[in-house]
Amino acid sequence: MNNQLIKSGINKISWAMKYMDVLYTLKKELESEKPLKGARIAMSIHLEAKTANLALVLKDMGAEVISTGCNPLSTQDDVAQALATMGIKVFAKRTHDENEYFENLYKTLDQKPNLILDDGADLTTILHTQRMDQLNEIVGACEETTTGLKRMRSLEKEGKLSYPVIAVNDAQMKHLFDNRYGTGQSTWDAIMRNTNLLVAGKNVLVCGYGWCGRGIAMRAKGLGANVIVSEVNPIKAIEAAMDGFRVMNSLEAAKIADIIVTATGNRDVITHEHFKVMKDKVILANAGHFNVEIPFELLEKLAKSKKEVRENVVEYEMEDGKRFYLLAEGRLVNLAAGDGHPVEIMDMSFSIQLLSLIYLWQNRGKLENKVIKVPEEIDMKVARTKLETLGIKIDELTEAQKRYLDSI
């Protein structure tokens, strides 16, 4: 343990705590009931200050909490070490070694959890492929990413999902704010702080126009960029066009883009053909969960040389002399090279997580082994609590209005 790192981590955790009003309002309301007493929760999540606060609140609800990372580069070591002094078991370290990353996931599962909080579905995937003897011990899981839900729905489709999974990502109080405003702000925060370059006036290609892509494009527009969107879904492409963005085939857009940001959740979004037509000094960043959208290994193979020119920025010089700058090894840039989503955004998302985990624990044995929606009352509870913390009051339907709506 490094005392200086621990102090730094405690300061970060304390700062985030000051702005997580929804989570701590719910804690004050529910803590005396200890609704998670007996639960042993394994968290595979981007381990930084905001997630540390979630872990601490879960502990205060009566749970034993084991925390690990969900991406090799998104753990902040100072926060991890600080959290380990606060009654949380921690198996996490920022690392470039994927084997070390997976070893920490295995160590987390060695603690025999009965509830899973997944971010990307690594724990669930390991349980269903390598640790099947532990499946009967799992009450359920929560998943907060689009990518993770794709993996879990694939297991369900194959008839292999062995416990209920709450689709936290699909809650309105999660994806409408976290995926859009959170990803939008944090992605550009990471790109700007690591490059120190101007965004205004540049051609920015955003690959993918899901909720994350929407947020990235919206924030780029606000920064003065000329925003281009590429899509494979014709409906989303029309939406992007009607939102005021130029929509192009990604290969054509790559010829003029100064900055390319991928946010699709799919692999090989950028290919050899894109690399052949890209401009000199293009900035490449990925905001998807896994480092498969920009083919890192192909870029390594094609380049005649590479060097780190700034922290989290590697220059690849190609045979024709062009230089491409890849941020954070193609991993999700907002966490691998930044602090992740703004505190107030994750306050809402983690409040959904808290109430969903309580719901799973209180309904153990009663739910089907499927990917299920966040109960509407949880979404509404978090929304109302958020409004209260903001001091905002809204209207309510009258009884006559309710009867009218029920009659039409």
MOQUIPE-V561027 format. One record per run of one state. SS is the DSSP state (H for helix, E for strand, C for the rest). FROM is the first residue (numbers start at 0). LEN is the number of residues. If there is no record, write none. Layout:
SS/FROM/LEN  SS/FROM/LEN
This chain:
C/0/2  H/2/16  C/18/2  H/20/13  C/33/6  E/39/5  C/44/4  H/48/12  C/60/3  E/63/5  C/68/8  H/76/8  C/84/4  E/88/3  C/91/6  H/97/12  C/109/5  E/114/4  C/118/3  H/121/8  C/129/2  H/131/6  C/137/2  E/139/4  C/143/2  H/145/12  C/157/6  E/163/4  H/167/3  C/170/1  H/171/24  C/195/7  E/202/5  C/207/3  H/210/12  C/222/3  E/225/5  C/230/3  H/233/9  C/242/3  E/245/2  C/247/2  H/249/5  C/254/4  E/258/4  C/262/7  E/269/1  C/270/1  H/271/6  C/277/4  E/281/5  C/286/7  E/293/1  C/294/1  H/295/7  C/302/2  E/304/6  C/310/2  E/312/5  C/317/5  E/322/5  H/327/3  C/330/1  E/331/1  H/332/4  C/336/6  H/342/20  C/362/8  E/370/2  C/372/3  H/375/15  C/390/8  H/398/9  C/407/1
